[in-house]
Structures are given as C-alpha cells and as structure tokens.
C-alpha cells in the first residue's frame, strides 16, 4: 500500500498517479534498453496500488468509488 506522507496539497494519490504515468512514459528515453522493462514494471505496480486505493471507472473518473484511502472529502 502506498502512503503519501507529504503535507503538500498537490501530493494526493490522484496527482502522484499522474506523475507516475508521465514518468513511466518517459522511461524509454531515459534508461538503457536492458533496464527499461524493469523500471516500467515497477512503476506499473505503484500505479496499480494507487488504483486499488483510489479506483477509477472505465471513463477514467473516480466519481463515487470512495475507499478509506482515496483522500476524498466526500467519503
């Protein structure tokens, strides 16, 4: 489980997920080919864990899919 310990308002699960997706997309341009898959897979596991804590629907929206960990005010 990913726990966000930062008290910065932009460091929510939603924003961390977005940053991880951007980083994952840039890996082919920043790493050697032999380590590319390892890094992509590791970031994907983090994204998958965030998705378990803050689930998204088929449209990519969180809507009312609240969990005890999603960091929403509307729980």
Protein Blocks (a to p, Z undefined) as FASTA:
>chain_A
ZZdfbfbfklcfklmmmmmmmmmmmmmmmccfklmmmmmmmmmmmmmmmmmmmccdfkop
aklmccfklopakZZ
